[in-house]
Amino acid sequence: MTDTYTSFRPSALKYRPQKLDDIIGQEVLVKALTNSIQNDRLAPAYVFTGVRGVGKTSTARLLARGLNCLGKDGTSGPTGSPCGVCRPCLDIIQEKSLDVLEVDAASQTGVDDVRQLIENVSYKPVHGRYKIYIIDEVHMLSKSAFNALLKTLEEPPAYAKFFLATTEIDKVPVTILSRSQRFDLKRVSVRRLQEYLGQIVEAEGRVAEAEGLRLIAEAAEGSVRDGLSILDQVFNIAEGDIMRSDVEKMLGYARQQDVIDLMTGAFAGDIQGSLDIFHKLYNEGISILMLTNRMLHCIHRLSTAKAMQAEGGLLETEKKLLEKLSIPSLTRAWQLILKGIEEIRLSPNEADAMEMILIRFCYVSHLPDLIDIATQGLDSDQKKKSFDHPVTVSESNNLQENKSRAAEKYPRDVSQTLNSGEASKENRVSEITMEQLVQYAHENNEVILATHLECSVAFIEGKNLFLKLKKVQSVPQGFERDLQKKMTAWFCAPWVVEWAADDKALSLQESKEQAQKKRLKDYQKSDTFVKIKAAFPEARLTKISERIDP
């Protein structure tokens, strides 16, 4: 019986780059390596790092071919575009070159493996110019193996080059990195990967819908190899032209229109309609986590379109949905689904957890945004100011009345948040000085906060529920948000903290120091000090303190 084997080759192998310029999405890498070859400035070792499938090993192999390529005439020098027909090129392509040794560090991790490699370095190349060692997944080497490699890597023979590839650069010792030139290969953008997939589809004699290719590019997450693997699967599923529905079916995605319908129902508070759509998708075999990811993607598209006022890339159904939504409601939905994903992972039944998420989503959609409640009754200019500062709430004479309305309409939810400080009306303030704020911080045992308020920021204004500060020294990240939350809790009012510019503003500590200097200077001119100085010539005035009578 004669053995027969399939002639099929995966697209990732069939369309592997044949020269440096064929590597997509890595323009900096290609330019640097090409110039290094042309200017004869090759380093003894290179480290290529990046996520899976972006071209690390392919770059190493192409560089090995380019350095050993003799050209079609057999006399050419190193090049970034190897000919593919000379003996060194053919040997490397057929993986039988004696001058290019490729090592899988994941399976050869020990010091003995590296010692064997080091011994091999002493032998000169047989057919090519250079003896090249490609070590893939180099981060898997043991500590002893790395140490054994150090000396050879630092001062290899002139004919030896080392190309190291890794997906986890943080596990590679600094001593190795310092002896190598490092290149970080970035993820390929969705648009560039979509264009490349279109070229592959055309080369295969097929036709693909642009939206379908975009879904593949998004699912690949910047990995060219993953994108080509998904494309091979779609080739097997699609009968004829590759449509968006074919890609969605293969990826287990919910159809985009179904996701939009689900989001529309949830934002409208339609519990029955939302659950019906979910049950339909679930019965079709849609992955629940994949569905939540599609919902998050939809919210992200709507949020960016709303924030940037650019709706050109949205579908008509998405535009209609966006007209009814605000940025706060979209961000609230984003947080709700993110929290729901954790609940799905912890739940013994994913479908039940998803139903609870949708019920909660629909219920929350009926609740107004706190900023809308707090600004109800303000004129258009005041509301516009609130919109320009999304995290701010301007003081209004109608604030207490709005709280009462909220208590009547939403007795157990919104009113609880708004009236949390009802028992402490005496603390509700809308104007404050820095001295008062520091005192409040000390009284609430916020020692670090009080120190920053005294030394790191300058007070500009504190009225109408707005506190304007200027940075004098560095403060912790999120300082203004934390201060804003604490002030809202202390004073039972929606305070807003923002940074402002004022060249003359001084921190509380600086103000005290200046005041002390002025008092010292004034006192030195007084008759009392003149008499003291006459009696005690060596006396120096260093500080003036207030006397506290018992």
C-alpha positions in Angstrom: 0.0 0.0 0.0 1.3 3.4 -0.9 1.3 6.1 1.8 -0.4 9.3 0.7 -0.1 12.6 2.5 -2.0 15.8 2.2 -0.4 18.7 0.3 -2.1 21.3 2.4 0.1 23.8 4.1 -1.2 26.3 6.7 -1.3 29.8 5.5 1.1 30.8 8.3 3.8 28.6 6.7 2.7 29.1 3.1 2.9 32.9 3.3 5.8 33.2 5.7 7.9 36.4 4.9 10.7 35.8 2.4 12.5 39.1 3.1 12.6 41.7 5.9 10.3 44.1 4.0 7.6 41.4 4.0 7.3 41.6 7.8 4.1 43.6 8.5 3.6 46.1 11.3 7.2 46.2 12.4 8.6 49.2 10.4 11.1 50.2 13.1 12.6 46.7 13.3 12.8 46.3 9.6 14.5 49.7 9.1 17.0 49.2 11.9 18.1 45.7 10.7 18.3 46.7 7.1 20.5 49.7 8.0 22.6 47.5 10.2 23.3 45.1 7.3 23.9 47.9 4.8 26.3 49.8 7.1 28.0 46.6 8.4 27.1 47.4 12.0 25.8 44.1 13.1 25.6 43.3 16.8 26.9 39.9 18.1 23.5 39.2 19.7 19.9 40.3 19.2 16.8 39.8 21.4 13.4 39.8 19.7 10.5 40.1 22.1 6.8 40.4 21.7 3.5 38.6 21.9 2.9 35.3 20.0 2.8 35.4 16.2 4.2 38.8 15.5 7.4 37.7 13.7 10.1 37.0 16.2 11.3 33.7 14.9 10.6 34.7 11.3 12.8 37.7 11.7 15.6 35.7 13.2 15.5 33.2 10.3 15.3 35.9 7.7 18.2 37.7 9.2 20.2 34.4 9.2 19.4 33.9 5.5 20.3 37.5 4.7 23.6 37.4 6.4 24.7 34.2 4.7 23.1 34.8 1.3 25.5 34.7 -1.6 23.1 36.1 -4.2 22.1 34.5 -7.5 25.6 35.1 -8.9 27.3 33.7 -5.8 29.2 36.9 -5.1 26.8 39.2 -3.3 27.2 40.4 0.3 24.8 40.4 3.2 21.3 41.7 2.4 17.9 42.2 3.8 16.4 40.6 0.8 17.9 37.1 0.5 17.7 35.6 -3.0 16.3 32.2 -1.9 18.2 30.3 -4.6 21.8 30.2 -3.5 23.1 27.2 -1.4 23.0 28.9 2.0 19.5 30.2 1.4 18.2 26.8 0.2 19.9 25.0 3.1 18.2 27.3 5.6 14.8 27.1 3.9 15.0 23.3 3.9 16.3 23.3 7.6 19.4 21.4 6.8 22.0 24.2 7.1 25.1 23.3 9.1 25.7 27.0 9.7 22.3 27.9 11.3 21.5 26.0 14.5 18.0 26.6 15.9 17.5 25.6 19.6 14.2 25.3 21.4 14.9 26.5 24.9 11.6 25.2 26.1 12.9 21.6 25.7 16.6 22.2 26.1 16.8 24.3 29.3 19.8 22.9 31.1 23.4 24.1 31.4 24.6 20.9 29.6 22.6 21.9 26.5 24.2 25.4 26.6 27.7 24.0 27.1 27.2 21.8 24.0 26.1 24.9 22.0 29.2 26.9 23.3 31.5 24.1 22.2 29.9 24.2 18.7 30.7 28.0 18.5 34.4 27.2 18.2 33.8 25.6 14.7 33.8 28.0 11.8 30.9 28.1 9.3 30.9 25.5 6.5 29.1 27.2 3.6 28.0 30.6 4.8 29.7 33.7 6.2 28.3 33.4 9.7 27.6 30.7 12.3 24.2 31.6 13.6 22.4 30.4 16.7 18.7 31.0 17.0 17.4 30.3 20.6 13.6 30.4 20.7 11.7 30.9 24.0 15.0 31.9 25.6 13.3 32.8 28.9 12.9 29.1 29.6 16.6 28.6 30.1 17.7 27.9 33.7 19.7 30.3 35.7 22.9 28.2 35.3 22.3 28.0 31.6 22.1 31.8 31.3 25.3 32.2 33.3 27.1 29.7 31.1 26.0 31.7 28.0 27.2 35.1 29.3 30.9 35.1 28.3 30.2 33.7 24.8 27.4 36.2 24.3 29.7 39.1 25.3 32.7 38.2 23.2 31.7 35.6 20.5 33.9 34.9 17.5 33.6 37.3 14.6 31.7 34.7 12.6 29.1 33.9 15.3 25.8 35.6 15.8 23.1 34.9 18.4 19.4 35.6 17.8 17.2 35.2 20.9 13.4 35.2 20.8 11.1 35.4 23.8 7.5 36.2 24.7 8.4 36.9 28.4 11.2 39.4 28.3 10.9 40.1 32.1 12.2 36.6 32.7 15.4 37.2 30.8 18.3 38.3 33.1 19.5 41.9 32.7 23.0 40.6 32.2 21.8 38.9 28.9 19.9 42.0 27.8 22.9 44.3 28.4 25.0 42.2 26.0 22.4 42.2 23.3 20.4 44.6 21.1 16.7 44.4 22.0 13.8 44.8 19.6 10.2 44.9 20.9 7.9 43.7 18.2 4.5 45.4 18.6 1.1 44.0 18.0 -0.1 44.5 14.4 -3.0 47.0 14.2 -6.4 45.7 13.3 -6.5 47.8 10.1 -3.0 46.6 8.9 -3.8 43.0 9.7 -7.2 43.3 7.9 -5.4 44.6 4.8 -2.9 41.7 5.0 -5.6 39.1 5.4 -7.3 40.6 2.3 -4.1 40.0 0.3 -4.0 36.4 1.4 -7.7 35.9 0.5 -7.0 37.3 -2.9 -3.9 35.1 -3.4 -6.1 32.1 -2.6 -8.5 33.1 -5.3 -11.4 33.8 -2.8 -13.5 36.8 -2.0 -14.1 38.1 1.5 -16.4 40.7 3.1 -14.5 43.5 4.7 -16.4 43.2 8.0 -15.6 39.5 8.2 -11.9 40.2 7.8 -12.1 42.9 10.5 -13.6 40.4 12.9 -10.8 38.0 12.2 -8.2 40.8 12.8 -9.9 41.8 16.1 -10.0 38.2 17.3 -6.3 37.7 16.4 -5.4 40.4 19.0 -2.4 41.7 17.0 -1.0 38.3 16.2 -0.5 37.6 12.4 -0.2 33.8 13.0 -3.4 33.7 14.9 -5.2 35.7 12.2 -4.0 33.3 9.5 -5.0 30.3 11.6 -8.5 31.7 12.0 -8.6 32.5 8.2 -7.8 28.8 7.4 -10.7 27.7 9.5 -13.0 30.2 7.8 -11.9 28.9 4.4 -13.2 25.5 5.5 -16.5 26.8 6.8 -17.4 29.3 4.0 -19.0 28.0 0.8 -18.0 30.5 -1.8 -17.4 34.1 -0.6 -16.4 34.6 3.0 -19.2 36.6 4.7 -19.3 38.2 8.1 -21.8 35.5 9.2 -19.3 32.8 8.4 -16.7 34.4 10.7 -19.2 35.0 13.5 -20.3 31.4 13.3 -16.7 30.1 13.4 -15.7 32.3 16.2 -18.8 31.6 18.2 -19.8 35.3 18.1 -23.3 36.6 18.5 -24.4 38.4 15.3 -23.7 42.1 15.7 -27.4 43.0 15.2 -28.4 40.6 17.9 -25.9 42.2 20.3 -27.3 45.7 19.4 -30.8 44.5 19.9 -29.8 43.0 23.3 -28.1 46.3 24.4 -31.1 48.3 23.2 -33.5 46.2 25.2 -31.3 46.3 28.3 -30.8 50.1 28.1 -34.6 50.5 27.7 -35.2 48.4 30.8 -37.0 45.6 28.8 -36.3 42.6 30.9 -38.5 40.2 29.0 -37.1 41.2 25.6 -33.5 41.1 26.7 -33.9 37.6 28.2 -35.6 36.4 25.1 -32.7 37.5 22.9 -30.2 35.9 25.3 -32.1 32.6 25.4 -32.1 32.6 21.6 -28.4 33.2 21.4 -27.6 30.7 24.1 -29.6 28.0 22.3 -27.6 28.7 19.2 -24.5 27.8 21.1 -23.0 31.2 21.7 -20.3 31.4 24.4 -21.6 33.5 27.3 -18.2 35.0 28.0 -17.8 35.8 24.3 -21.3 37.5 24.4 -20.2 39.7 27.3 -17.0 40.6 25.4 -19.2 41.6 22.4 -21.4 43.7 24.7 -18.3 45.5 26.1 -17.0 46.1 22.6 -20.4 47.6 21.7 -20.3 49.9 24.7 -16.8 50.9 23.9 -17.7 51.8 20.3 -20.7 53.8 21.5 -18.8 55.6 24.3 -15.9 56.7 22.0 -18.4 57.9 19.4 -20.3 59.9 22.0 -17.2 61.4 23.6 -15.5 62.3 20.3 -18.8 63.2 18.5 -17.8 60.9 15.7 -20.5 58.5 14.6 -19.2 57.8 11.1 -18.2 54.2 12.0 -21.5 53.2 13.6 -24.4 51.3 12.1 -27.7 53.1 11.8 -29.2 51.0 14.7 -26.2 51.9 16.8 -26.7 55.6 16.0 -30.4 55.4 17.1 -29.4 53.7 20.4 -26.7 56.3 21.0 -29.2 59.2 20.8 -30.8 58.0 24.0 -27.7 57.4 26.0 -25.2 59.5 27.9 -21.6 59.0 28.8 -22.4 58.3 32.5 -25.0 55.6 31.6 -22.5 54.0 29.2 -19.7 53.9 31.8 -22.1 52.5 34.4 -23.0 49.7 31.9 -19.3 49.0 31.3 -18.6 48.6 35.0 -21.8 46.5 35.5 -20.8 44.0 32.8 -17.1 43.9 33.9 -18.3 43.0 37.4 -20.7 40.5 35.9 -17.9 38.7 34.0 -16.3 37.9 37.4 -19.7 36.7 38.7 -20.0 34.4 35.6 -16.6 32.8 36.3 -17.5 32.2 39.9 -21.1 30.9 39.3 -21.8 27.2 39.0 -24.2 28.0 36.1 -23.1 30.6 33.6 -26.5 31.0 32.0 -28.1 31.8 35.4 -25.4 34.4 36.2 -25.9 36.0 32.7 -29.7 36.3 33.3 -29.1 38.0 36.7 -26.7 40.4 35.0 -29.3 41.3 32.3 -32.0 41.8 35.0 -29.7 44.0 37.0 -28.8 45.9 33.8 -32.4 46.5 32.9 -33.3 47.6 36.5 -30.3 50.0 36.7 -31.2 51.5 33.3 -34.4 53.1 35.0 -32.3 54.9 37.5 -31.2 58.5 36.6 -27.6 59.6 36.8 -26.7 61.3 40.1 -25.3 64.2 38.1 -28.7 64.7 36.4 -30.5 64.7 39.7 -28.1 67.1 41.3 -28.2 69.6 38.4 -32.0 69.4 37.9 -33.4 72.9 37.9 -30.1 74.6 36.8 -30.1 76.9 33.8 -28.6 75.7 30.5 -25.2 77.5 31.1 -24.8 75.8 34.5 -25.6 72.4 32.9 -23.1 73.0 30.1 -20.5 73.8 32.8 -21.3 70.5 34.4 -21.0 68.7 31.1 -17.7 70.3 30.4 -16.5 68.9 33.8 -18.1 65.4 33.8 -16.9 64.6 37.3 -18.2 67.9 38.8 -21.6 69.0 40.3 -22.3 72.7 40.6 -24.0 74.0 43.7 -27.7 74.8 43.3 -30.4 76.2 45.5 -32.6 73.4 44.3 -30.2 70.6 45.4 -32.2 69.8 48.6 -35.5 69.8 46.7 -34.0 67.5 44.1 -33.0 65.1 46.9 -36.6 65.0 48.1 -37.9 64.2 44.6 -35.3 61.4 44.4 -36.4 60.1 47.8 -40.0 59.9 46.6 -39.3 58.2 43.2 -36.3 56.0 44.3 -36.8 55.5 48.0 -34.2 52.7 48.4 -31.5 53.5 46.0 -30.6 56.9 44.8 -32.0 58.7 47.9 -29.8 56.6 50.2 -26.7 57.9 48.4 -27.9 61.5 48.3 -29.1 61.6 51.9 -26.2 59.7 53.5 -25.2 62.8 55.4 -28.7 64.0 56.4 -27.9 63.5 60.1 -24.9 65.8 59.8 -26.5 69.0 58.3 -24.2 71.2 60.4 -21.2 69.8 58.4 -22.6 70.7 55.0 -20.5 73.6 53.7 -20.0 75.1 50.3 -17.0 77.3 51.1 -13.7 76.4 52.8 -10.2 77.6 53.4 -7.0 75.5 53.3 -6.6 75.8 57.0 -10.0 74.5 57.6 -9.5 71.6 55.2 -6.2 70.6 56.9 -8.0 70.7 60.3 -10.7 68.4 58.9 -8.0 66.0 57.6 -6.4 65.9 61.0 -9.7 65.4 62.8 -10.4 62.4 60.6 -7.0 60.9 61.1 -5.9 61.5 57.5 -2.3 62.4 58.5 -0.8 61.8 55.0 -3.5 63.7 53.3 -3.1 66.6 55.7 0.7 66.7 55.0 0.1 66.8 51.3 -2.4 69.6 51.7 0.1 71.6 53.7 3.2 71.0 51.7 2.5 69.7 48.2 -0.4 71.8 46.9 -1.3 75.5 46.9 -4.8 76.8 47.6 -6.4 79.0 45.0 -10.1 79.0 45.6 -12.7 77.0 47.7 -16.2 78.1 47.1 -19.4 77.1 45.4 -18.5 73.4 45.9 -15.4 73.9 43.8 -11.9 73.5 45.2 -9.1 74.7 43.0 -5.6 73.7 43.8 -2.1 74.1 42.2 0.6 71.4 42.4 3.7 72.6 44.2 5.3 69.2 44.6 4.4 65.8 43.3 1.3 64.1 44.8 0.1 60.5 44.6 -1.7 59.5 41.5 -5.5 60.1 41.8 -4.9 62.5 44.7 -7.7 64.9 43.5 -10.2 62.1 43.2 -9.5 60.7 46.7 -9.7 64.2 48.2 -12.9 64.8 46.3 -14.5 61.7 47.8 -13.3 62.5 51.3 -14.6 66.1 51.1 -18.0 64.9 49.8 -18.2 62.5 52.8 -17.0 65.1 55.4 -19.2 68.0 54.2 -22.2 66.1 52.9 -22.1 68.0 49.6 -20.9 67.1 46.1 -17.5 68.9 46.2 -15.3 69.0 43.1 -11.5 69.2 43.1 -9.7 70.4 40.1 -6.2 71.6 39.2 -5.5 75.2 38.1 -2.6 77.3 37.2 -1.5 80.3 39.4 2.1 81.4 39.5 1.6 83.4 42.7 -0.1 80.6 44.7 1.9 79.2 47.6 1.4 76.1 49.7 0.3 76.5 53.3 3.8 75.6 54.5 5.4 78.2 52.1 3.0 80.8 53.3 3.8 80.1 56.9 7.5 80.2 56.2 7.2 83.6 54.4 5.1 85.0 57.2 7.7 83.8 59.8 10.5 85.5 57.8 8.5 88.7 57.7 7.9 88.6 61.4 11.6 88.0 62.1 12.6 90.8 59.8 10.1 93.2 61.4 11.0 92.2 65.0 14.7 92.7 64.3 13.9 96.4 63.7 12.0 96.8 67.0 13.4 98.7 70.0 13.1 95.5 72.2 15.4 93.5 69.9 17.9 96.4 69.5 18.2 96.4 73.4 18.6 92.7 73.6 21.2 92.7 70.8 23.1 95.5 72.7 23.2 93.4 75.8 23.9 90.1 74.0 25.9 90.8 70.9 26.1 87.1 69.9 22.4 86.6 70.1 20.5 85.5 67.0 16.8 85.6 66.4 15.7 82.3 64.8 12.0 81.9 65.5 9.0 83.7 67.0 6.4 81.6 68.7 3.0 82.5 70.1 2.8 82.4 73.9 -0.1 80.3 75.1 -1.3 81.4 78.5 -2.4 78.6 80.8 
